[in-house]
């Protein structure tokens, strides 16, 4: 078995994965701030403005995902990640400063562009530097940092927010420290990791696979040599060159229309959309509504959110130790079927008006299943299955599809909840998970233990 420079691989992977941490923080911080900024901007009686405040960042995510394909193919992986760090920093400071609703939306969209870039580029970069035998574990680092970012946002929200008295009116909350200042500090706290990411990204090398695609093989060799030694570097360069026989061809989105890429694009887009329409992200974005329906107050909800984040972290660690042992497909099948069963039970709990601990246990179980399956494994698969020549554009398309699906999910949850009730909404998600179980069983190949070039030969015909 080949020996690799694990410390070096871990170091550059963790720096890249800081994009995931900021992704997770920026994505979830708004959930804890929601009870307070909604009172500050006086939008508690306007469902449309509430939904727009919650989902506006996703417009930025979609834009960032689209741009990621163009900039990563032209400028590499490192420079766009640096751009993402700057956007996170600007968004964190700007969102907390404003007192106008429209400017609040603007800075949320700016942060969303950062999320869109980081969500596509961080796992792609790690997959391109990590050796085959440990690639799944290292790409899962990105999901681990996302989860750490989520938990950090939840803990910071809890620490910043002062206790809200039971039965407090909207006016009382608006005029409180939480309503005037507390929610601002929730966003400002993101500036610290954003600055660290901005500085740290300067110290990682460019992706060797991108360098070779760009005709700079001489610059790729030192990184591959540092990862696994001279023999490993020469072998990897030979394998990469075999899939880049048309390096002079400009890679753009038009190439994705070629019939040879149809199967791999179908698989990538489907699992990206399914990760969102599995429904779990509604728990993080609409925790107030979900736990309120289960009989919890604002302060109890903030505490419960921290519990959900802790469970999320624990089972993401489980995924990291199983992804290269059990394989990607088995974990995806487990996740889709497990969530389908859980949502049937959760919908039934709401239907029969169960409250308190019963609902909390079902929510935590759903998070545990998602955290060790769909959440990390989809990013692993997306970073693996696309061919070298179109990886940037294909990853951008799949990430674009993911964020469009996320926007639709986030925007429609309040509408579904109003039309079908909490029970009907979770039953819809159960049906989606069941259908996806069948798709994964029939269409998704196992990529465990295969090099990126081997996977390309299997899926491209």
C-alpha positions as a printed NumPy array, in Angstrom:
array([[  0.   ,   0.   ,   0.   ],
       [  1.344,   3.403,  -1.007],
       [  2.329,   5.856,   1.7  ],
       [  1.019,   9.38 ,   1.39 ],
       [  1.908,  12.659,   3.078],
       [ -1.264,  12.655,   5.155],
       [ -0.396,  15.816,   7.111],
       [  0.093,  17.795,   3.915],
       [ -3.099,  16.445,   2.317],
       [ -5.041,  17.145,   5.504],
       [ -3.632,  20.656,   5.754],
       [ -4.526,  21.819,   2.249],
       [ -7.861,  19.976,   2.387],
       [ -8.842,  21.624,   5.668],
       [ -7.998,  25.077,   4.331],
       [-10.138,  24.451,   1.267],
       [-12.869,  23.033,   3.503],
       [-13.042,  26.319,   5.442],
       [-15.257,  27.341,   2.544],
       [-17.632,  24.653,   3.78 ],
       [-17.519,  26.015,   7.323],
       [-18.529,  29.47 ,   6.099],
       [-21.141,  27.879,   3.855],
       [-22.652,  26.148,   6.901],
       [-22.511,  29.213,   9.15 ],
       [-23.944,  31.621,   6.587],
       [-26.632,  29.124,   5.659],
       [-27.925,  28.545,   9.193],
       [-27.228,  31.764,  11.106],
       [-30.36 ,  33.313,   9.649],
       [-32.528,  30.647,  11.304],
       [-31.525,  31.793,  14.802],
       [-31.75 ,  35.473,  13.852],
       [-35.155,  34.996,  12.216],
       [-37.382,  35.636,  15.275],
       [-35.597,  38.965,  15.817],
       [-34.846,  40.505,  12.406],
       [-38.428,  39.764,  11.331],
       [-39.685,  41.896,  14.234],
       [-37.048,  44.57 ,  13.518],
       [-38.097,  44.883,   9.854],
       [-41.779,  44.43 ,  10.835],
       [-42.459,  41.607,   8.377],
       [-44.027,  39.078,  10.764],
       [-47.423,  39.49 ,   9.096],
       [-46.089,  39.31 ,   5.52 ],
       [-45.378,  35.702,   4.483],
       [-43.931,  36.803,   1.142],
       [-41.296,  39.094,   2.701],
       [-40.498,  36.429,   5.302],
       [-39.925,  33.837,   2.579],
       [-37.817,  36.277,   0.532],
       [-35.613,  37.126,   3.524],
       [-35.048,  33.423,   4.16 ],
       [-34.539,  32.36 ,   0.537],
       [-32.872,  35.409,  -1.038],
       [-29.377,  34.047,  -0.324],
       [-30.267,  31.145,  -2.573],
       [-30.442,  33.483,  -5.565],
       [-26.811,  34.272,  -4.817],
       [-26.079,  30.544,  -4.413],
       [-27.489,  29.872,  -7.876],
       [-25.452,  32.729,  -9.381],
       [-22.305,  31.582,  -7.564],
       [-22.78 ,  28.007,  -8.781],
       [-23.109,  29.131, -12.399],
       [-20.101,  31.445, -12.172],
       [-18.03 ,  28.725, -10.467],
       [-17.896,  26.678, -13.663],
       [-16.575,  29.539, -15.775],
       [-14.075,  30.909, -13.262],
       [-12.775,  27.504, -12.137],
       [-12.07 ,  26.414, -15.71 ],
       [-10.37 ,  29.718, -16.536],
       [ -8.641,  30.679, -13.279],
       [ -8.368,  27.361, -11.423],
       [ -9.757,  26.411,  -8.018],
       [ -7.668,  28.615,  -5.71 ],
       [ -8.508,  32.125,  -6.946],
       [-12.302,  31.576,  -6.973],
       [-12.074,  30.229,  -3.407],
       [-10.286,  33.441,  -2.455],
       [-13.12 ,  35.414,  -4.057],
       [-15.636,  33.389,  -2.039],
       [-13.839,  34.301,   1.198],
       [-14.052,  38.022,   0.362],
       [-17.774,  37.713,  -0.395],
       [-18.378,  35.944,   2.938],
       [-16.558,  38.748,   4.754],
       [-18.488,  41.519,   2.981],
       [-21.802,  39.749,   3.572],
       [-21.135,  39.158,   7.285],
       [-20.286,  42.794,   7.945],
       [-22.943,  44.263,   5.658],
       [-25.886,  42.154,   6.825],
       [-25.282,  43.17 ,  10.43 ],
       [-24.857,  46.872,   9.703],
       [-27.989,  47.618,   7.68 ],
       [-31.302,  48.893,   8.998],
       [-33.114,  48.74 ,   5.658],
       [-34.832,  45.527,   4.546],
       [-33.716,  45.834,   0.906],
       [-30.055,  46.243,   1.872],
       [-30.443,  43.258,   4.194],
       [-31.561,  41.232,   1.166],
       [-28.672,  42.577,  -0.924],
       [-26.004,  41.416,   1.527],
       [-27.724,  38.059,   1.971],
       [-27.457,  37.576,  -1.812],
       [-23.756,  38.549,  -1.693],
       [-23.181,  35.851,   0.929],
       [-25.154,  33.443,  -1.232],
       [-22.746,  33.951,  -4.131],
       [-19.948,  32.99 ,  -1.737],
       [-21.861,  29.858,  -0.745],
       [-22.433,  28.941,  -4.4  ],
       [-18.731,  29.259,  -5.189],
       [-17.519,  27.428,  -2.077],
       [-20.08 ,  24.616,  -2.35 ],
       [-18.838,  23.741,  -5.837],
       [-15.124,  24.446,  -5.479],
       [-14.176,  23.171,  -2.012],
       [-15.158,  19.505,  -2.582],
       [-13.842,  19.665,  -6.17 ],
       [-10.446,  20.873,  -5.003],
       [-10.179,  18.204,  -2.302],
       [-11.201,  15.431,  -4.72 ],
       [ -8.497,  16.566,  -7.135],
       [ -5.684,  16.47 ,  -4.569],
       [ -6.679,  13.442,  -2.449],
       [ -5.429,   9.942,  -3.464],
       [ -8.049,   7.39 ,  -4.523],
       [ -7.952,   5.176,  -1.413],
       [ -8.717,   8.057,   0.979],
       [-10.613,  10.424,  -1.316],
       [-14.056,   9.786,   0.171],
       [-12.872,  10.496,   3.697],
       [-11.099,  13.693,   2.682],
       [-13.941,  15.034,   0.55 ],
       [-16.2  ,  14.345,   3.529],
       [-14.058,  16.853,   5.437],
       [-15.922,  19.506,   3.489],
       [-19.241,  18.274,   4.86 ],
       [-17.713,  18.038,   8.34 ],
       [-16.735,  21.698,   8.2  ],
       [-20.206,  22.58 ,   6.88 ],
       [-21.677,  20.844,   9.917],
       [-19.192,  22.557,  12.252],
       [-20.216,  25.865,  10.694],
       [-23.877,  24.997,  11.241],
       [-23.275,  24.061,  14.872],
       [-21.135,  27.169,  15.429],
       [-23.943,  29.372,  14.131],
       [-26.448,  27.602,  16.356],
       [-24.284,  27.883,  19.48 ],
       [-23.382,  31.52 ,  18.803],
       [-27.038,  32.373,  18.211],
       [-27.926,  30.749,  21.537],
       [-25.12 ,  32.539,  23.398],
       [-25.937,  35.942,  21.89 ],
       [-29.704,  35.828,  22.272],
       [-31.119,  36.859,  25.624],
       [-33.963,  34.799,  27.057],
       [-37.332,  35.669,  25.516],
       [-40.2  ,  35.734,  28.06 ],
       [-43.075,  33.378,  27.326],
       [-45.874,  35.195,  25.547],
       [-43.697,  38.164,  24.543],
       [-45.388,  40.322,  21.901],
       [-43.808,  41.28 ,  18.586],
       [-43.319,  44.83 ,  19.857],
       [-41.581,  43.632,  23.02 ],
       [-39.186,  41.482,  21.011],
       [-38.549,  44.266,  18.486],
       [-37.632,  46.762,  21.203],
       [-35.468,  44.291,  23.13 ],
       [-31.697,  43.924,  22.823],
       [-32.293,  40.84 ,  20.668],
       [-34.519,  42.768,  18.3  ],
       [-32.268,  45.809,  17.962],
       [-28.702,  44.533,  18.291],
       [-28.453,  40.81 ,  19.08 ],
       [-29.362,  39.59 ,  15.603],
       [-26.67 ,  41.851,  14.126],
       [-23.927,  40.194,  16.198],
       [-25.113,  36.805,  14.95 ],
       [-24.129,  37.861,  11.416],
       [-21.002,  39.81 ,  12.417],
       [-19.513,  36.735,  14.125],
       [-19.023,  35.179,  10.669],
       [-16.426,  37.826,   9.808],
       [-13.784,  36.082,  11.961],
       [-13.661,  32.727,  10.11 ],
       [-14.146,  34.563,   6.793],
       [-10.961,  36.57 ,   7.394],
       [ -9.046,  33.436,   8.461],
       [-10.178,  31.662,   5.282],
       [ -9.152,  34.635,   3.135],
       [ -5.61 ,  34.557,   4.522],
       [ -5.194,  30.757,   4.674],
       [ -6.276,  30.171,   1.07 ],
       [ -3.163,  32.048,  -0.073],
       [ -0.978,  29.21 ,   1.236],
       [ -2.436,  26.225,  -0.645],
       [ -1.259,  25.061,  -4.102],
       [ -3.405,  25.125,  -7.201],
       [ -5.133,  21.842,  -8.151],
       [ -2.637,  19.666, -10.091],
       [ -5.418,  18.321, -12.309],
       [ -6.455,  21.833, -13.315],
       [ -2.82 ,  22.788, -13.922],
       [ -2.401,  19.847, -16.294],
       [ -5.648,  20.645, -18.087],
       [ -4.353,  24.199, -18.497],
       [ -1.098,  22.916, -19.99 ],
       [  1.074,  23.57 , -16.909],
       [  2.264,  20.049, -16.124],
       [  5.546,  21.325, -14.699],
       [  3.699,  23.138, -11.932],
       [  1.52 ,  20.087, -11.174],
       [  4.42 ,  17.716, -10.489],
       [  5.719,  19.348,  -7.239],
       [  2.286,  19.106,  -5.573],
       [  1.715,  15.488,  -6.611],
       [  5.281,  14.663,  -5.54 ],
       [  4.666,  16.19 ,  -2.12 ],
       [  1.422,  14.214,  -1.787],
       [  2.779,  10.756,  -2.622],
       [  6.347,  10.823,  -3.845],
       [  7.959,  10.831,  -7.283],
       [  6.585,   7.488,  -8.503],
       [  3.059,   8.449,  -7.445],
       [  3.377,  11.837,  -9.142],
       [  4.501,  10.352, -12.463],
       [  1.787,   7.68 , -12.384],
       [ -0.931,  10.231, -11.597],
       [  0.274,  12.566, -14.333],
       [  0.185,   9.711, -16.823],
       [ -3.384,   8.784, -15.818],
       [ -4.541,  12.409, -15.989],
       [ -2.949,  12.945, -19.4  ],
       [ -4.839,   9.923, -20.765],
       [ -8.149,  11.71 , -20.109],
       [ -6.932,  15.057, -21.455],
       [ -6.131,  14.052, -25.021],
       [ -7.877,  17.193, -26.24 ],
       [ -6.486,  19.76 , -23.86 ],
       [ -6.566,  22.459, -26.515],
       [-10.366,  22.245, -26.615],
       [-11.919,  25.056, -24.625],
       [-14.148,  23.561, -21.935],
       [-17.49 ,  25.313, -21.719],
       [-21.118,  24.515, -21.037],
       [-21.796,  23.596, -24.68 ],
       [-19.681,  20.473, -24.25 ],
       [-22.154,  19.199, -21.657],
       [-24.707,  18.682, -24.439],
       [-22.626,  15.899, -25.976],
       [-24.438,  12.511, -25.813],
       [-21.38 ,  10.858, -24.242],
       [-21.96 ,  12.843, -21.032],
       [-25.742,  12.298, -20.779],
       [-25.676,   9.46 , -18.224],
       [-23.197,  11.042, -15.842],
       [-24.994,  14.411, -15.965],
       [-28.369,  12.777, -15.291],
       [-26.987,  11.01 , -12.221],
       [-25.208,  14.12 , -10.948],
       [-28.161,  16.468, -11.385],
       [-30.639,  14.003,  -9.893],
       [-28.726,  13.295,  -6.705],
       [-27.968,  17.021,  -6.291],
       [-31.669,  17.882,  -6.503],
       [-32.61 ,  14.951,  -4.272],
       [-30.218,  16.039,  -1.533],
       [-32.35 ,  19.168,  -1.169],
       [-35.779,  17.679,  -1.865],
       [-35.172,  15.023,   0.726],
       [-36.577,  17.848,   2.864],
       [-34.119,  17.883,   5.744],
       [-32.862,  21.444,   5.244],
       [-36.299,  22.755,   6.181],
       [-35.506,  21.708,   9.753],
       [-32.568,  24.144,   9.841],
       [-34.245,  26.988,   7.961],
       [-37.682,  26.758,   9.543],
       [-36.812,  25.387,  12.973],
       [-38.98 ,  28.047,  14.634],
       [-42.102,  26.898,  12.772],
       [-41.345,  23.164,  13.141],
       [-40.667,  23.299,  16.883],
       [-43.44 ,  25.834,  17.466],
       [-45.877,  23.358,  15.932],
       [-44.522,  20.826,  18.426],
       [-45.296,  23.161,  21.341],
       [-41.882,  24.801,  21.953],
       [-41.306,  28.517,  22.669],
       [-38.588,  30.745,  21.142],
       [-35.909,  30.133,  23.795],
       [-36.599,  26.377,  23.858],
       [-36.394,  26.351,  20.067],
       [-32.928,  27.946,  20.091],
       [-31.752,  25.256,  22.523],
       [-33.314,  22.49 ,  20.43 ],
       [-31.548,  23.875,  17.353],
       [-28.203,  23.411,  19.122],
       [-29.154,  19.801,  19.879],
       [-29.932,  19.216,  16.2  ],
       [-26.539,  20.667,  15.27 ],
       [-24.739,  18.41 ,  17.736],
       [-26.429,  15.311,  16.326],
       [-25.57 ,  16.539,  12.836],
       [-21.882,  16.784,  13.775],
       [-21.701,  13.358,  15.473],
       [-23.212,  11.482,  12.534],
       [-21.164,  13.367,   9.959],
       [-18.123,  11.923,  11.745],
       [-19.732,   8.488,  11.402],
       [-20.045,   9.109,   7.644],
       [-16.356,   9.983,   7.374],
       [-15.372,   6.608,   8.802],
       [-17.845,   4.618,   6.696],
       [-17.751,   6.261,   3.248],
       [-14.563,   4.476,   2.14 ],
       [-15.591,   1.192,   3.834],
       [-19.3  ,   0.793,   3.102],
       [-19.254,   2.667,  -0.188],
       [-21.235,   5.574,  -1.562],
       [-24.195,   3.672,  -2.984],
       [-25.021,   1.738,   0.197],
       [-25.042,   4.929,   2.253],
       [-27.265,   6.697,  -0.3  ],
       [-29.725,   3.783,  -0.252],
       [-29.712,   3.77 ,   3.553],
       [-30.347,   7.518,   3.648],
       [-33.21 ,   7.616,   1.153],
       [-35.066,   4.653,   2.672],
       [-34.381,   5.723,   6.261],
       [-35.695,   9.245,   5.665],
       [-38.779,   7.916,   3.871],
       [-39.714,   5.82 ,   6.916],
       [-38.862,   8.622,   9.348],
       [-40.981,  11.187,   7.473],
       [-43.95 ,   8.83 ,   7.498],
       [-43.645,   8.657,  11.285],
       [-42.989,  12.391,  11.675],
       [-45.971,  13.278,   9.506],
       [-48.115,  10.902,  11.582],
       [-46.902,  12.556,  14.792],
       [-48.078,  15.941,  13.54 ],
       [-51.318,  14.435,  12.202],
       [-52.175,  12.979,  15.611],
       [-51.023,  16.223,  17.293],
       [-48.2  ,  14.696,  19.297],
       [-45.992,  17.362,  20.899],
       [-42.741,  17.77 ,  22.787],
       [-40.122,  15.057,  23.069],
       [-41.72 ,  12.656,  20.551],
       [-41.368,  15.138,  17.7  ],
       [-37.873,  16.161,  18.827],
       [-36.69 ,  12.518,  18.776],
       [-38.048,  11.997,  15.248],
       [-36.414,  15.218,  14.034],
       [-33.08 ,  14.187,  15.573],
       [-33.341,  10.728,  13.986],
       [-33.959,  12.306,  10.571],
       [-30.909,  14.538,  11.043],
       [-28.757,  11.555,  12.05 ],
       [-29.78 ,   9.608,   8.941],
       [-29.211,  12.6  ,   6.655],
       [-25.871,  13.512,   8.248],
       [-24.322,  10.08 ,   7.672],
       [-25.699,   9.626,   4.167],
       [-27.112,  12.236,   1.786],
       [-25.45 ,  15.315,   3.274],
       [-21.795,  14.274,   2.807],
       [-22.097,  11.488,   0.231],
       [-23.765,  13.586,  -2.472],
       [-20.82 ,  16.007,  -2.396],
       [-18.376,  13.081,  -2.545],
       [-20.136,  11.585,  -5.57 ],
       [-20.429,  14.926,  -7.372],
       [-16.724,  15.567,  -6.886],
       [-15.89 ,  12.118,  -8.311],
       [-18.129,  11.295, -11.254],
       [-17.508,  14.141, -13.704],
       [-14.762,  13.736, -16.341],
       [-11.591,  15.82 , -16.084],
       [-12.294,  17.766, -19.269],
       [-15.706,  19.025, -18.129],
       [-15.405,  18.818, -14.343],
       [-15.664,  22.56 , -13.723],
       [-18.678,  23.092, -15.984],
       [-20.434,  19.878, -14.906],
       [-19.898,  20.572, -11.22 ],
       [-21.282,  24.06 , -11.778],
       [-24.382,  22.651, -13.508],
       [-25.017,  20.095, -10.739],
       [-24.463,  22.704,  -8.026],
       [-26.742,  25.097,  -9.91 ],
       [-29.444,  22.413,  -9.942],
       [-28.877,  21.795,  -6.234],
       [-29.349,  25.45 ,  -5.3  ],
       [-32.37 ,  25.892,  -7.562],
       [-33.901,  22.88 ,  -5.822],
       [-32.957,  24.365,  -2.464],
       [-34.554,  27.697,  -3.37 ],
       [-37.781,  25.962,  -4.405],
       [-37.725,  23.838,  -1.24 ],
       [-37.119,  26.83 ,   1.042],
       [-39.658,  29.061,  -0.651],
       [-42.38 ,  26.428,  -0.899],
       [-42.135,  24.975,   2.614],
       [-44.314,  27.704,   4.185],
       [-46.801,  27.312,   1.323],
       [-46.901,  23.511,   1.629],
       [-47.126,  23.793,   5.401],
       [-50.089,  26.146,   5.07 ],
       [-51.842,  24.068,   2.408],
       [-51.137,  20.534,   3.657],
       [-50.153,  21.07 ,   7.273],
       [-46.927,  19.762,   8.785],
       [-48.139,  16.175,   8.426],
       [-48.932,  16.418,   4.703],
       [-45.671,  18.255,   3.995],
       [-43.502,  15.544,   5.531],
       [-45.525,  12.852,   3.76 ],
       [-44.69 ,  14.558,   0.451],
       [-40.996,  14.389,   1.385],
       [-41.456,  10.696,   2.271],
       [-42.782,  10.01 ,  -1.241],
       [-39.819,  11.825,  -2.818],
       [-37.356,   9.779,  -0.742],
       [-39.078,   6.536,  -1.76 ],
       [-38.864,   7.347,  -5.484],
       [-35.225,   8.343,  -5.085],
       [-34.414,   5.039,  -3.382],
       [-35.503,   3.292,  -6.587],
       [-33.458,   5.658,  -8.795],
       [-30.301,   5.18 ,  -6.716],
       [-30.763,   1.405,  -6.683],
       [-31.071,   1.247, -10.478],
       [-28.823,   4.046, -11.748],
       [-26.088,   5.021,  -9.283],
       [-22.771,   3.16 ,  -9.712],
       [-20.394,   2.479,  -6.831],
       [-17.327,   4.735,  -6.99 ],
       [-15.523,   3.511,  -3.874],
       [-11.907,   2.53 ,  -4.504],
       [-11.792,   3.813,  -8.095],
       [ -9.591,   6.608,  -9.399],
       [-11.254,   9.623, -10.992],
       [ -9.963,   8.426, -14.357],
       [-11.388,   4.886, -13.825],
       [-14.772,   6.355, -12.934],
       [-14.678,   8.472, -16.092],
       [-14.042,   5.43 , -18.294],
       [-16.977,   3.611, -16.665],
       [-19.547,   6.405, -16.97 ],
       [-18.608,   8.115, -20.233],
       [-19.422,   6.212, -23.389]])
